[in-house]
Amino acid sequence: MPLVKAGAEVANDWIFVPDGAVLPGTGQTSVSLARFLALKQGQENGPLPDGVRLGPADDPAELEPYLPELKLIEVDFPRYTDGRGFSQAQLLRRRYQYCGELRAVGHVLRDQIFYMHRSGFDAYETRRATVSEVLEALAEFTEAYQPAADGPGAAFRKRTGA
């Protein structure tokens, strides 16, 4: 699966370790939210991962005390019709001020890339869109009407000077 970050395809140095699988002693790993919390609270033994993968039903508020130490948060889109990941990204960026890499994984469609970027995602690991499609989607619009987590002001504010 291609990984697009900062406008280019990059190597994916991260490994997602499913629940129940042995955590490797080296390398950059991400685990589910439940497993991460179990490791942090001493309910499970093993090396602490630097990344977490949120499922659609996971609450990003549970990560708030750990955000400064996380290098990567992956948000899983198991189906293209499930939009809860957009809300998770907005919460992480705007409410909790997460500054690390926020990666969309799973069924990431070309038509959703621009809105994912506006929600705060800065990396896309997709099995549904090619690298060129991701890059085209990111450059498709130059202005947006609503304020969002990606920073640029809304078009109406620019027009009115507010």
C-alpha positions, 0 to 999 in steps of 0.5 A: 500500500502506498504511503503519501506524506508531504506531497510524495510517496514515502517508505512506510517504516511503521508496523501495525501489530495486531492484538495478541501478536508479539511486539517486536523489540525494535522498530517503530510500531503501532497498536490498537488503542485498547492494547496501548492503554493496557501497556501503559497501565501495566496490564500487559507486558512488552515494549511501549509502542510509539504509535496508536491505531484508532478504530471508528468506535475509539474515543480520542480523549483516552489518548489525551494524557499520552499525546506528547509521547506519540509520534504517530496516530493512525485512524482506520477507515474500515469502510469508505462509508464510515466517517467517524475518523474525520471527527477523530482527526478534528478532535485530535488536532483542534481540541487536543492540539496533537502535533505528530503525524496523523495518518488515514489508513484503510479504505481511503478514497480519492474523493475523501482526501481533500476533506481528510486533509482539512480534518487534520490528516497529513499522511495517507496509506491507501489501498483504494487510491494511487499516489497520483490520485492522492496528490491530485486530490490534495491540489484540487481546491485552493480555497475552502468555505469552512474553517478546519484543522488544516489552518488556512482561513475560510474564504468568507473571512478572506473576502470580508477581511475578518 
